[in-house]
Amino acid sequence: MVSWIFVLFAALWRARLIPRVLAVAGLVTCALQVTGVPLRALLGYPVVMEMAMPLGPAYAGLGLWLIVKGFGERRGALDRTKLTFDRHPCR
């Protein structure tokens, strides 16, 4: 599950939809969780659950940011007022 969250934070960072600091914090906490829990278990080392704990505040920070601010506007975004649609697309 953490790999999908890593991809989410990477996509949000790449698209600049949230502040860079929040996206980088999410990426770092995902990396910590992966190296501390499943990777260590697969290699036969004891699991360090404390390395998974920073992921909680990263989720909370992302959730709060999206609730309060939403996604940031991107430069050059598509202007929906200029779109024209054909009434009969089958013709």
C-alpha positions as CSV (number, residue, x, y, z in Angstrom):
1,M,0.0,0.0,0.0
2,V,2.8,2.4,0.7
3,S,4.2,2.1,-2.8
4,W,0.9,3.6,-4.1
5,I,1.1,6.5,-1.6
6,F,4.7,7.0,-2.8
7,V,3.4,7.3,-6.3
8,L,0.7,9.7,-5.2
9,F,3.1,12.0,-3.4
10,A,5.5,11.8,-6.4
11,A,2.7,12.7,-8.8
12,L,1.6,15.6,-6.6
13,W,5.2,16.8,-6.4
14,R,5.7,16.5,-10.1
15,A,2.4,18.4,-11.0
16,R,3.1,21.0,-8.3
17,L,-0.5,20.6,-7.0
18,I,0.6,20.8,-3.3
19,P,3.5,22.6,-1.7
20,R,6.9,21.0,-2.4
21,V,7.7,20.7,1.3
22,L,4.5,18.6,1.9
23,A,5.2,16.4,-1.1
24,V,8.9,15.8,-0.2
25,A,7.9,15.1,3.4
26,G,5.4,12.5,2.1
27,L,8.1,10.9,-0.1
28,V,10.6,10.7,2.7
29,T,8.1,9.2,5.1
30,C,7.1,6.6,2.5
31,A,10.7,5.7,2.0
32,L,11.2,5.4,5.8
33,Q,8.2,3.1,6.1
34,V,9.3,0.8,3.3
35,T,12.9,0.5,4.6
36,G,11.7,0.1,8.3
37,V,9.0,-2.5,8.0
38,P,8.6,-4.7,4.9
39,L,12.1,-4.5,3.5
40,R,13.6,-5.4,6.9
41,A,11.1,-8.2,7.3
42,L,11.9,-9.6,3.9
43,L,15.7,-9.5,4.7
44,G,15.2,-11.3,8.0
45,Y,15.9,-8.4,10.3
46,P,13.6,-7.3,13.1
47,V,10.9,-4.8,12.0
48,V,11.3,-1.2,13.3
49,M,7.7,0.0,13.7
50,E,8.9,3.5,14.7
51,M,10.0,4.1,11.1
52,A,6.4,3.7,10.0
53,M,5.0,6.3,12.4
54,P,5.9,9.5,10.5
55,L,3.6,8.3,7.7
56,G,0.5,9.2,9.9
57,P,1.3,12.9,10.2
58,A,2.1,13.0,6.4
59,Y,-1.4,11.6,5.6
60,A,-2.9,14.0,8.1
61,G,-1.0,16.9,6.6
62,L,-2.0,16.1,3.1
63,G,-5.6,15.6,4.1
64,L,-5.7,18.9,6.0
65,W,-4.1,20.8,3.1
66,L,-6.5,19.4,0.6
67,I,-9.5,20.2,2.8
68,V,-8.4,23.7,3.6
69,K,-6.6,24.8,0.4
70,G,-7.4,22.2,-2.3
71,F,-5.2,21.7,-5.3
72,G,-3.1,24.7,-6.4
73,E,-3.8,26.2,-9.8
74,R,-1.4,25.3,-12.5
75,R,0.0,27.7,-15.0
76,G,-1.3,27.2,-18.5
77,A,-4.3,25.2,-17.3
78,L,-7.0,24.5,-19.8
79,D,-9.6,27.2,-19.9
80,R,-13.0,25.5,-19.9
81,T,-14.8,28.6,-21.1
82,K,-13.1,28.3,-24.5
83,L,-14.0,24.7,-25.2
84,T,-16.4,24.0,-27.9
85,F,-18.3,20.8,-28.3
86,D,-19.9,19.4,-31.4
87,R,-23.6,18.7,-30.6
88,H,-23.6,15.7,-32.9
89,P,-20.4,13.8,-32.5
90,C,-21.6,10.9,-34.7
91,R,-21.6,13.0,-37.9
